[in-house]
Amino acid sequence: MEIKVLKNDNIVIELKGRLDTTTSPQLDQKVKEIEIDKNLVIIDFKELEYISSAGLRVLLAIKKMLEASGKKLEIHNVNEVILEVFNVTGFINVLNVK
């Protein structure tokens, strides 16, 4: 998986590939390395093809970490396959999906 971090008015994390058991630790580590100096972190799923339960767990952990410091997480550009995963698992009600 490729991870690109952009900082402008917000922090945008662009993901490309698969967020699964193998790659979710990479995302977790990358987020921990970022200086979160903005109020909003956006994870852009435009080029994300797949998400597993490990990927869902890391998203939940990121959300909790951000909220603990008064920050917000949004998930953008979710494709239909991943949106279905969010709906079936109930994550659509947990994550702020735009």
Summary of the structure (lengths in Angstrom):
residues: 98
radius of gyration: 12.2
end to end distance: 21.9
largest distance: 33.2
contacts: 290
relative contact order: 0.19
helix: 40%
strand: 34%
